[in-house]
Amino acid sequence: GVVRYGVPHPAPRGTESVVVPLAPIRRFIESGSGTELPILGQDPGEPTVPTIFAAAEITFDGAPGYLYLVLHGSRYRMATRTIQEYRILANGGSAMLAVFAGTAVFGVFVFHLLTRRFKAFAEGVDRIAKGDLGARLDAAGDDEIAQLARQVNGMTDALCKSIAAAEQNDRSRRELLANLTHDFAAPLTAMQSHLSIALADRQSTLSAEAESSLNAVSRSLGRLIQMSGALFELAKFEAKEIVPDIIAFDLYELVLEELFPKLQPIAEELGLQLQAELPTDCPWVRGDVALIERVLSNLLENALRYHDKRGGYVRLQLVVRGEQADISVSDNGSGIPEAELPRVFDRFYRGSSGAVRNGTGLGLAIAKKIVEAHASHITLVSVRGEGSTFTFSLPLQPEQQPHSLDETASA
């Protein structure tokens, strides 16, 4: 039969006619409930592609015919292909977006891991730089960070070994020094004793020149014994073998009744004034009495012997600050050159001034060690032409009755 395709009736002139097989149409019209569906017919738009259709018998102007309706025609397939292509593009875009988002998330994760490792690396290096030589960096893995961490750990291990060796050498040095000074003390003392006996013998036939020489030897032996004892004491402080016996004591009594009477002859010989400035109610302090007496004696005697202005003064002062007492020894001498200040507490330091120097050069080093043993520290302020001030602190004795005295005590 002949079917007019997509054209209303009556068909306009020039309308294209399409021939389709009638067999599928008749089968569709005559099909019953037992007919296997779907029945495929021919698409007028794409004759080579079987398609689903619907058909019905009709009459045009008394002539029998068929109404033929393609249910899945070429335009539908074209639209479907367009939709599918759009879906493919949309799915492709979504996939690309998903890939981009996944890549971004992965990048953020990797960045977090790297920054966390760098942060841990930096924190570990900082701990080592601040003196925590037991700290080690996480060196797991084979990347550059792990390799660098292993190198840092290796350098730290080497540093620890070097420090341990240096500490062992220092301990050996201190032990040797302590043993030598201890062993020297007995024979030196015996020699000085024999010399003293010989010089005291009025029936001695020694000439005046020989007696003068023996006196010089005796004085030298005395200084050597004094230096040997100071070295032995310093070695024990450096080895932390001396532990202060902390008690409460009266600083006023220690200064004015013990120290000043011993040092006053030296001050008078040098033409200097020995002064003490203490508060009206002088409080008790806590410390090792014998050791603090040694500190004050070293500081006062050092200030007297290195004072270069006759008629000047050396002053001990106490100032209460909170729960501690600041104790200072000052003078109005010429001061210490700025270049020499870092070396003042070194062993055998004597300075470059022309003042009297009858000491061992160990007094300030020992004073510093004693103050440090009291969990305090000693400071020095010196101004050229005005003098020097040494200061250290001791804790006050709680609820201790202060010693009552005048505002300023002088000796």
C-alpha positions in Angstrom: 0.0 0.0 0.0 1.0 3.7 -0.2 1.2 5.8 3.0 1.6 9.6 3.0 4.3 10.3 5.6 3.7 13.1 8.1 1.4 14.9 5.8 -2.2 15.9 6.6 -5.1 14.9 4.3 -5.5 16.1 1.7 -1.8 16.0 0.9 -0.3 19.2 -0.7 1.0 19.0 -4.2 4.5 17.7 -4.5 4.3 15.7 -1.3 6.7 12.8 -1.3 5.1 9.3 -1.1 6.7 6.5 0.8 6.1 2.7 0.2 6.0 0.6 3.3 5.3 -3.2 3.6 1.6 -3.9 4.4 2.3 -7.4 5.9 3.4 -6.0 9.4 0.4 -3.6 9.3 -2.1 -6.4 8.6 -0.5 -8.6 11.3 -0.8 -5.7 13.8 -4.5 -5.2 12.9 -5.3 -8.9 12.9 -3.3 -9.6 16.1 -5.0 -11.1 19.0 -4.1 -11.7 22.6 -1.7 -14.6 21.7 0.3 -12.6 19.2 4.0 -12.0 20.2 4.7 -8.3 20.5 6.2 -6.0 19.5 5.6 -6.2 15.8 8.3 -4.2 13.9 7.5 -2.3 10.8 9.4 0.1 8.5 10.3 3.7 9.5 9.5 5.9 6.5 12.3 8.2 7.6 14.9 5.4 7.9 13.6 2.5 5.8 16.5 0.2 6.8 15.8 0.5 10.6 12.9 -1.7 12.0 10.7 0.3 14.3 7.7 -0.1 16.6 4.5 1.2 15.0 0.7 1.4 15.5 -1.8 1.1 12.7 -5.6 1.3 12.1 -7.9 0.9 9.1 -9.4 4.2 7.9 -11.3 5.5 4.9 -10.4 8.6 3.0 -13.3 9.8 0.8 -14.7 6.3 0.6 -11.3 4.7 -0.2 -10.0 2.2 2.2 -6.5 2.9 3.8 -4.4 2.7 6.9 -3.3 5.2 9.6 0.4 4.4 10.2 2.0 5.8 13.3 5.7 5.3 14.0 6.3 5.1 17.8 10.1 5.2 17.6 11.0 7.0 14.5 14.0 8.8 13.1 13.3 12.1 14.8 12.8 10.4 18.1 16.1 8.5 17.7 17.8 11.8 16.6 16.5 13.5 19.7 17.5 10.5 21.8 21.0 10.6 20.4 21.2 14.3 21.1 20.1 13.8 24.7 22.5 10.9 25.1 25.3 13.0 23.7 24.4 15.8 26.1 24.3 13.3 28.9 27.7 12.0 27.8 29.1 15.5 27.8 27.4 16.2 31.2 28.7 13.0 32.6 32.1 13.7 31.2 32.1 17.2 32.8 30.9 15.7 36.1 33.6 13.2 35.9 36.2 15.8 35.2 34.9 17.9 38.0 35.0 14.9 40.3 38.6 14.2 39.2 39.5 17.8 39.8 37.9 17.7 43.2 39.5 14.4 44.1 42.9 15.8 43.0 42.4 18.9 45.1 41.4 16.8 48.1 44.4 14.6 47.6 46.7 17.6 47.2 45.4 19.1 50.4 45.9 15.8 52.2 49.5 15.5 50.9 50.2 19.2 51.8 48.9 18.5 55.3 51.1 15.5 55.6 54.2 17.5 54.4 53.5 20.5 56.6 53.0 18.3 59.6 56.3 16.6 59.0 58.1 19.9 58.4 56.5 21.3 61.6 57.6 18.2 63.6 61.1 18.5 62.0 61.3 22.2 62.9 60.1 21.6 66.5 62.6 18.8 67.0 65.5 20.9 65.7 64.4 23.8 68.0 64.4 21.5 71.0 67.9 20.3 70.2 69.1 23.9 69.6 67.7 24.9 73.1 69.8 22.2 74.8 67.5 19.1 74.8 70.2 16.8 73.4 68.0 13.8 74.2 65.5 14.8 71.5 65.6 13.0 68.2 63.8 13.6 64.9 61.4 11.1 63.2 63.6 9.5 60.5 61.1 6.9 59.2 61.0 6.6 55.4 63.4 7.2 52.5 62.4 10.7 51.3 64.6 13.8 51.7 63.0 14.8 55.0 63.8 11.4 56.5 67.4 11.5 55.2 67.9 15.0 56.6 66.4 13.9 59.9 68.9 11.0 60.1 71.7 13.4 59.4 70.6 15.8 62.2 70.2 12.8 64.6 73.7 11.6 63.7 75.2 15.1 64.4 73.3 15.2 67.7 74.7 11.8 68.7 78.2 13.0 67.8 77.7 16.2 69.8 76.5 14.2 72.8 79.6 12.0 72.6 81.8 15.1 72.4 80.1 16.7 75.4 80.4 13.5 77.4 84.1 13.3 76.6 84.6 16.9 77.5 82.7 16.4 80.8 84.9 13.4 81.6 88.0 15.3 80.8 86.8 18.1 83.0 86.0 15.7 85.9 89.5 14.2 85.5 91.0 17.7 85.5 89.2 18.6 88.7 90.1 15.4 90.4 93.7 15.8 89.4 93.7 19.4 90.7 92.0 18.4 94.0 94.5 15.6 94.5 97.5 17.6 93.7 96.5 20.5 95.9 95.6 18.1 98.7 98.9 16.3 98.4 100.9 19.5 98.2 99.3 21.0 101.4 101.0 18.7 103.9 104.7 19.1 102.7 104.2 22.8 102.2 102.9 23.2 105.7 105.7 21.2 107.1 108.3 23.3 105.2 106.8 26.5 106.5 106.7 25.1 110.0 110.4 24.2 109.9 111.3 27.6 108.5 109.3 29.3 111.3 111.2 27.3 113.9 114.5 28.2 112.4 113.7 31.9 112.2 112.3 31.9 115.8 115.5 30.4 117.2 117.3 33.4 118.7 120.5 31.4 119.1 120.7 30.8 115.4 124.1 31.7 113.7 122.3 32.7 110.5 123.6 35.9 108.9 121.3 38.8 108.3 121.2 38.0 104.6 120.4 34.4 105.1 117.7 35.3 107.6 116.2 37.8 105.1 116.2 35.1 102.4 114.5 32.6 104.7 111.8 35.2 105.6 111.1 35.7 101.8 110.9 31.9 101.4 108.5 31.7 104.3 106.2 34.4 102.9 106.3 32.6 99.5 105.4 29.3 101.1 102.6 31.0 102.9 101.1 32.3 99.7 101.6 28.9 98.0 99.8 27.2 100.9 97.0 29.8 100.6 96.7 29.3 96.8 96.8 25.5 97.2 94.0 25.6 99.7 92.0 28.0 97.5 92.5 25.7 94.4 91.4 22.7 96.5 88.3 24.5 97.6 87.4 25.7 94.1 87.8 22.2 92.7 85.4 20.9 95.3 82.9 23.6 94.5 83.2 22.8 90.7 82.6 19.1 91.5 79.6 20.1 93.6 81.0 18.2 96.5 80.3 21.1 98.9 76.6 21.4 99.8 75.6 24.5 101.7 74.2 24.0 105.2 71.2 26.4 105.0 70.1 28.0 108.3 68.8 31.4 109.4 71.4 33.8 110.7 71.9 37.4 111.7 73.7 39.3 108.9 74.3 42.3 111.2 76.2 40.2 113.7 78.2 38.5 111.0 79.2 41.8 109.3 79.9 44.1 112.3 81.1 41.6 114.9 83.0 39.1 112.7 84.1 40.5 109.4 84.7 44.2 110.0 87.0 43.7 113.0 89.2 41.4 110.9 89.4 43.7 107.9 89.6 47.0 109.7 93.5 46.8 110.1 93.8 46.3 106.3 91.5 49.3 105.6 93.5 51.5 108.0 96.8 50.4 106.5 95.5 51.4 103.0 94.0 54.6 104.2 90.4 53.5 103.4 87.1 53.6 105.2 85.1 50.4 105.8 81.4 51.2 105.9 78.2 49.2 106.5 74.7 50.5 105.4 71.9 48.3 106.8 68.2 49.0 107.2 66.8 50.1 110.6 65.4 46.7 111.3 68.0 44.4 109.8 66.3 41.1 108.9 67.8 37.6 109.3 68.6 35.8 106.1 69.0 32.1 105.1 72.2 30.6 103.9 75.4 28.8 105.0 77.0 31.2 107.5 80.6 30.1 106.9 80.2 30.2 103.1 78.5 33.5 103.1 81.2 34.9 105.4 83.7 33.6 102.8 81.9 35.4 100.0 81.7 38.7 101.9 85.3 38.5 103.1 86.5 37.8 99.5 84.5 40.7 98.1 85.5 43.2 100.8 89.1 42.3 100.8 89.2 42.3 97.0 87.7 45.8 97.1 90.2 47.0 99.7 93.3 45.6 98.0 92.3 46.9 94.5 91.2 50.3 95.6 93.5 53.0 94.2 92.2 56.2 95.8 93.6 56.8 99.3 90.9 58.2 101.5 88.2 56.3 99.6 85.7 53.9 101.0 84.5 50.3 100.7 80.8 49.8 101.6 78.6 46.8 102.4 74.9 47.5 101.9 71.7 45.4 102.4 68.4 46.3 100.7 65.2 44.3 101.3 63.4 43.6 98.1 60.2 41.5 98.5 61.1 38.2 100.2 64.9 38.5 99.6 67.8 40.6 100.7 70.1 42.2 98.1 73.6 42.4 99.5 76.2 44.5 97.7 79.8 45.5 98.2 80.8 48.7 96.5 83.8 51.1 96.3 84.6 54.5 94.9 87.8 53.5 93.2 88.7 53.8 89.5 86.5 51.0 88.3 87.3 48.1 86.1 88.0 48.5 82.3 85.1 47.4 80.2 87.3 44.9 78.3 88.2 43.1 81.5 84.6 42.8 82.9 83.9 39.3 81.3 87.1 37.9 82.9 86.6 39.2 86.5 85.3 35.9 87.8 88.0 33.8 86.0 90.6 31.9 87.9 93.8 33.9 88.7 92.3 37.2 87.3 94.1 40.2 88.8 93.3 43.0 86.5 95.5 45.6 84.9 95.5 48.3 87.6 98.6 49.1 89.7 96.8 48.5 93.0 98.1 46.2 95.7 97.8 42.5 94.7 98.5 40.2 97.7 96.0 37.6 96.8 95.6 34.3 95.0 93.5 35.5 92.1 90.8 32.9 93.1 88.7 34.9 95.5 86.1 36.1 93.1 85.9 32.7 91.3 85.2 31.0 94.7 82.7 33.7 95.7 80.8 33.1 92.5 80.7 29.4 93.0 79.4 29.8 96.6 76.7 32.2 95.5 75.6 29.8 92.8 75.5 26.9 95.3 72.9 29.0 97.1 70.7 29.1 93.9 71.6 32.8 93.4 73.9 34.7 91.1 76.4 37.5 91.6 76.4 40.6 89.4 79.0 43.3 88.7 78.4 46.9 87.7 81.6 49.0 87.2 82.0 52.5 85.9 85.4 53.9 85.1 86.3 56.7 87.5 83.4 56.0 89.8 83.9 52.5 91.2 82.5 49.0 91.2 79.6 47.2 92.8 79.2 43.4 93.4 75.6 42.2 94.3 74.0 38.9 95.2 70.7 37.9 96.9 69.7 35.7 99.8 66.2 34.7 100.9 64.8 36.3 104.1 64.0 34.2 107.1 60.1 34.2 107.4 58.7 35.4 110.8 62.1 36.1 112.2 62.5 38.9 114.7 64.7 41.5 112.9 67.9 42.8 114.6 67.2 46.4 115.6 70.0 49.0 114.9 70.6 52.5 113.6 69.9 53.4 110.0 73.6 53.3 109.1 76.4 51.5 110.9 80.0 52.3 110.1 83.3 50.7 111.2 
